Amino acid sequence: MNVKFVKSVVKLLNKEVQDYINANLKADLHSLLLKKSPFPEVSMQEIVQQIKGKQVAEKKFPFLLKHGIIFPPQLNMEQSSSEKTALYKSQILKGKKFIDLTSGFGIDAYYLSQNFEEVTLIEQNTELLEIVEHNWTVLGRKARFINRKLEDFLNENQEHFDTVYLDPARRDQNKNKVFLLEDLSPNILEIHDNLLSISDQVIIKLSPLIDLKYLVSVLPNIFRIDIIALKNDVKEVVVFLSKENKNGIICNCVNLESEESTFSFTFGEEENAQSEYSEPEKFIYIPNNSILKAGIFNLISEKFQLKKLHSNTHLYTSSEKDEDFPGRVFEMEVIDSKKIKKKYQFNIISKNYPLKPEEIKKKYGLKDGGNNYLIFTQSKKGKIILKSV
Ligand SMILES: C[S@@+](CC[C@H](N)C(=O)[O-])C[C@H]1O[C@@H](n2cnc3c(N)ncnc32)[C@H](O)[C@@H]1O
């Protein structure tokens, strides 16, 4: 760690400065930035960066809410994984040597490397890596921190690793979001062969927007894909690669912090699956977003023996309730639109229906919320409205 960095850490960790940061955790940061710093040796920007860091940490990585932790600029925290998704990924990993080639703020590395004896972190951003090294010391974790471009490291590297992890940066030069493999930093397609030559297993975190068929077509060595949602919000698509020829690609649809169990299937199974169709029966099923992301619309019908309402409506139905379905299940009845009374309160869901929930709310004069649901959708017979009973 360089002297300048150590000095700035000492200043930020000064008791009065920390007390000021903690007293302003709920302050309006824009107004705070306009004020003069009460400490001649620490700027208001530096103080606000730490306050912002603690605010983000509270939601995203509470394990860092400890005395002595230093937070980087906001963009570095936005790019980090959350503690919860990192913890999920860590559960399956174990070995001797682990390397994270895109350390960033090191949240993934911290969790994923827990069950490894030797840990290496590569990061091109000097200040960021210094912060990570400092924080890991505070947390009592050891690693080798290498401040280099990973391509240069890979070109010279002679070591073999049990697991190589990458979470490529998904912003271009103009800070716009990108997600195709060749647009990421690093360009995964360029280093693909090199990665597989130094490791038994390569794990890459990708955008939830990435198309799975595209992924499988450009990365020939995938043996596993995890679609990870947190409270039904798809956060990550994680691919596992190995140079060993494994049989088929296992896909896992995960919804963390829900009661729903993981649904696993083999990539390609959807192609041979078929749905049966029906008008709504007693129960209506809405698959969770990790299932929808996987695009297994017929497979889910086949596996759970549920009937689909329409080829473009990803809603399913049955007369008996299936408690194991990875998604929401409602008991519902079809109703006539004339029976919808103004000012009634409903949660409105629109699926394969010409109007959005906001427009439906306006059209029928409904209020949002409450415990009852209305689903506006289409079955094979045409537009229908379903009401929870
Ligand atoms: C999305 S962030 C990683 C976040 C990390 N997984 C976490 O949980 O905190 C990606 C990081 O990769 C670094 N990076 C991108 N391209 C790189 C390269 N060619 N060599 C080294 N580091 C690189 C960026 O500087 C950035 O900090």
The ligand as an SDF file (V2000), in Angstrom:
LIG
                    3D

 27 29  0  0  0  0  0  0  0  0999 V2000
  -18.0060   -5.5840  -12.0570 C   0  0  0  0  0  0  0  0  0  0  0  0
  -16.5310   -5.1950  -11.2320 S   0  0  0  0  0  0  0  0  0  0  0  0
  -16.2750   -6.5630  -10.1850 C   0  0  0  0  0  0  0  0  0  0  0  0
  -17.0800   -6.5430   -8.9170 C   0  0  0  0  0  0  0  0  0  0  0  0
  -16.7850   -7.6720   -7.9790 C   0  0  0  0  0  0  0  0  0  0  0  0
  -17.1800   -8.9370   -8.5120 N   0  0  0  0  0  0  0  0  0  0  0  0
  -17.4290   -7.4600   -6.6340 C   0  0  0  0  0  0  0  0  0  0  0  0
  -18.2990   -8.2700   -6.2430 O   0  0  0  0  0  0  0  0  0  0  0  0
  -17.0860   -6.4960   -5.9380 O   0  0  0  0  0  0  0  0  0  0  0  0
  -15.3560   -5.4220  -12.4940 C   0  0  0  0  0  0  0  0  0  0  0  0
  -13.9430   -4.9690  -12.1530 C   0  0  0  0  0  0  0  0  0  0  0  0
  -13.0740   -5.5070  -13.1310 O   0  0  0  0  0  0  0  0  0  0  0  0
  -12.0290   -4.6090  -13.3610 C   0  0  0  0  0  0  0  0  0  0  0  0
  -11.4760   -4.8910  -14.7080 N   0  0  0  0  0  0  0  0  0  0  0  0
  -12.1190   -4.7720  -15.8810 C   0  0  0  0  0  0  0  0  0  0  0  0
  -11.3040   -5.1020  -16.9110 N   0  0  0  0  0  0  0  0  0  0  0  0
  -10.1220   -5.4420  -16.3470 C   0  0  0  0  0  0  0  0  0  0  0  0
   -8.8780   -5.8620  -16.8830 C   0  0  0  0  0  0  0  0  0  0  0  0
   -8.7200   -5.9860  -18.1940 N   0  0  0  0  0  0  0  0  0  0  0  0
   -7.8660   -6.1430  -16.0190 N   0  0  0  0  0  0  0  0  0  0  0  0
   -8.0400   -6.0010  -14.6750 C   0  0  0  0  0  0  0  0  0  0  0  0
   -9.1830   -5.5830  -14.1150 N   0  0  0  0  0  0  0  0  0  0  0  0
  -10.2110   -5.3150  -14.9410 C   0  0  0  0  0  0  0  0  0  0  0  0
  -12.6780   -3.2480  -13.2790 C   0  0  0  0  0  0  0  0  0  0  0  0
  -11.7190   -2.2580  -12.9600 O   0  0  0  0  0  0  0  0  0  0  0  0
  -13.7360   -3.4690  -12.1670 C   0  0  0  0  0  0  0  0  0  0  0  0
  -13.2670   -3.0360  -10.9310 O   0  0  0  0  0  0  0  0  0  0  0  0
  1  2  1  0
  2  3  1  0
  2 10  1  0
  3  4  1  0
  4  5  1  0
  5  6  1  0
  5  7  1  0
  7  8  2  0
  7  9  1  0
 10 11  1  0
 11 12  1  0
 11 26  1  0
 12 13  1  0
 13 14  1  0
 13 24  1  0
 14 15  1  0
 14 23  1  0
 15 16  2  0
 16 17  1  0
 17 18  1  0
 17 23  2  0
 18 19  1  0
 18 20  2  0
 20 21  1  0
 21 22  2  0
 22 23  1  0
 24 25  1  0
 24 26  1  0
 26 27  1  0
M  CHG  2   2   1   9  -1
M  END
$$$$
